[in-house]
Amino acid sequence: MLITAWIIVILLFIIGMIGAVYPIFPGAIAIYASFFVYGWMVSFEPFGAWFWVIQSTIFVALIIADYAVGALGVKKFGGNKASVIGSTIGLILGPFVIPVAGLIIGPFLGAVIGEIIVGTETKQALRAGLGALIGLLSSVVVKLVLQTLMIVIFFIWVL
């Protein structure tokens, strides 16, 4: 049972880290779920109140940062709500329409199309698209750092 628990926990960690880069996978949720898997299959004993406070705070910060950092990138480059919505749609659809490259091209095109739909000049729409791309890359870095921190804290508490 212990080996099975660790295999599932590690698989959830891997899915979580993939999810930081590839939004189709449930990044932070998979990592957070791994704590419950470990608790149910091994023991909740190592996890005290501080563990849950710290992990839950990081989890909530990840959810907020995922949206806020991307939106901030768009806003910093002069984009508006249409480009934020467009980049989000592009982030979701991009990987399906253009595998691998769609992850980068999708948010850029989504932001540009969103801006053009509301009547923004092409030059400014491209600038908003660049902001969406920078926001996406910044968001990925933030997620990788915070999710790694969640995993490290888990190992510190358990080992």
PLY file of the C-alpha trace (Angstrom):
ply
format ascii 1.0
element vertex 159
property float x
property float y
property float z
element edge 158
property int vertex1
property int vertex2
end_header
0.00 0.00 0.00
2.88 2.36 0.82
4.49 1.87 -2.59
1.16 2.41 -4.36
0.60 5.60 -2.35
4.01 6.98 -3.28
3.50 6.10 -6.95
0.18 7.97 -7.00
1.66 10.94 -5.10
4.62 11.19 -7.49
2.32 10.87 -10.53
0.16 13.69 -9.15
3.29 15.80 -8.63
4.31 15.16 -12.25
0.82 15.99 -13.54
0.89 19.12 -11.40
4.19 20.32 -12.81
3.07 19.58 -16.37
-0.07 21.58 -15.57
2.07 24.62 -14.72
3.12 24.74 -18.35
0.26 23.00 -20.14
-3.08 24.33 -18.86
-5.06 21.24 -19.87
-3.63 19.44 -16.81
-4.88 20.42 -13.34
-1.58 21.79 -11.99
-2.01 23.02 -8.44
-5.10 20.87 -7.88
-3.13 17.69 -8.63
-0.39 18.66 -6.19
-2.90 19.62 -3.49
-4.79 16.34 -4.10
-1.56 14.39 -3.58
-1.53 15.48 0.07
-4.92 13.88 0.59
-3.88 10.74 -1.28
-0.88 10.43 1.01
-3.02 11.08 4.07
-5.70 8.54 3.14
-3.31 5.85 2.00
-0.45 6.36 4.47
-1.26 8.81 7.27
-2.41 12.33 7.95
-0.27 12.33 11.08
2.69 14.29 9.63
0.39 17.11 8.55
-0.39 19.59 11.29
-2.41 22.76 11.13
0.57 24.78 9.89
1.09 22.43 6.96
-2.51 22.96 5.81
-2.39 26.73 6.39
0.83 27.09 4.38
-0.23 24.74 1.56
-3.72 26.23 1.31
-2.28 29.76 1.19
0.09 28.77 -1.61
-2.76 26.98 -3.42
-5.01 30.05 -3.28
-2.09 32.28 -4.34
-1.52 29.97 -7.33
-5.13 30.24 -8.45
-5.10 34.03 -8.12
-1.67 34.39 -9.73
-2.64 32.18 -12.65
-5.23 34.72 -13.77
-3.76 37.93 -12.34
-0.23 37.63 -13.75
-1.51 36.94 -17.26
-4.03 39.78 -17.08
-1.37 42.11 -15.71
0.86 41.38 -18.70
-1.95 42.30 -21.07
-2.82 45.46 -19.12
0.83 46.58 -18.92
0.99 46.53 -22.71
-2.18 48.56 -23.13
-4.66 45.74 -23.60
-8.21 45.85 -22.33
-10.80 43.34 -21.15
-11.31 42.02 -24.69
-7.65 41.03 -24.99
-7.68 39.39 -21.54
-10.73 37.34 -22.54
-9.25 36.61 -25.96
-5.93 35.47 -24.53
-7.72 33.19 -22.06
-9.75 31.64 -24.87
-6.58 31.30 -26.94
-4.80 29.65 -24.03
-7.55 27.06 -23.76
-8.13 26.43 -27.47
-4.61 26.99 -28.79
-3.11 23.64 -27.74
-6.02 21.79 -29.38
-5.90 23.72 -32.64
-2.10 23.82 -32.97
-0.54 21.16 -30.71
2.48 22.36 -28.70
2.91 25.70 -30.53
-0.72 26.57 -29.78
0.21 27.02 -26.15
2.20 30.11 -27.12
0.42 31.20 -30.30
-3.10 30.80 -28.84
-2.93 33.49 -26.13
-1.12 35.88 -28.48
-3.67 35.47 -31.28
-6.57 35.46 -28.84
-5.49 38.80 -27.39
-4.89 40.30 -30.83
-8.26 39.09 -32.15
-10.01 40.32 -28.98
-8.53 43.78 -29.45
-9.34 43.92 -33.16
-12.95 42.88 -32.50
-13.43 45.90 -30.22
-11.88 48.21 -32.83
-8.33 48.66 -31.57
-5.64 49.56 -34.11
-3.58 46.63 -35.38
-0.34 47.98 -33.88
-1.89 48.27 -30.42
-3.60 44.88 -30.81
-0.21 43.29 -31.55
1.23 45.04 -28.51
-1.58 43.58 -26.35
-0.80 40.16 -27.85
2.82 40.55 -26.82
1.63 41.47 -23.34
-0.49 38.31 -23.24
2.54 36.24 -24.22
4.76 37.87 -21.60
1.99 37.46 -19.03
1.66 33.77 -19.90
5.39 33.15 -19.58
5.51 35.08 -16.29
2.55 33.09 -15.01
4.27 29.82 -15.89
7.37 30.87 -13.95
5.29 31.87 -10.91
3.37 28.57 -11.04
6.55 26.50 -11.37
8.12 28.24 -8.38
5.04 28.02 -6.13
4.21 24.42 -7.09
7.81 23.38 -6.48
7.56 25.07 -3.10
4.41 23.04 -2.33
6.22 19.81 -3.17
9.32 20.74 -1.16
7.17 21.62 1.87
5.40 18.26 1.53
8.72 16.39 1.61
9.98 18.47 4.55
6.85 17.59 6.52
6.76 13.92 5.56
10.44 12.95 5.67
0 1
1 2
2 3
3 4
4 5
5 6
6 7
7 8
8 9
9 10
10 11
11 12
12 13
13 14
14 15
15 16
16 17
17 18
18 19
19 20
20 21
21 22
22 23
23 24
24 25
25 26
26 27
27 28
28 29
29 30
30 31
31 32
32 33
33 34
34 35
35 36
36 37
37 38
38 39
39 40
40 41
41 42
42 43
43 44
44 45
45 46
46 47
47 48
48 49
49 50
50 51
51 52
52 53
53 54
54 55
55 56
56 57
57 58
58 59
59 60
60 61
61 62
62 63
63 64
64 65
65 66
66 67
67 68
68 69
69 70
70 71
71 72
72 73
73 74
74 75
75 76
76 77
77 78
78 79
79 80
80 81
81 82
82 83
83 84
84 85
85 86
86 87
87 88
88 89
89 90
90 91
91 92
92 93
93 94
94 95
95 96
96 97
97 98
98 99
99 100
100 101
101 102
102 103
103 104
104 105
105 106
106 107
107 108
108 109
109 110
110 111
111 112
112 113
113 114
114 115
115 116
116 117
117 118
118 119
119 120
120 121
121 122
122 123
123 124
124 125
125 126
126 127
127 128
128 129
129 130
130 131
131 132
132 133
133 134
134 135
135 136
136 137
137 138
138 139
139 140
140 141
141 142
142 143
143 144
144 145
145 146
146 147
147 148
148 149
149 150
150 151
151 152
152 153
153 154
154 155
155 156
156 157
157 158
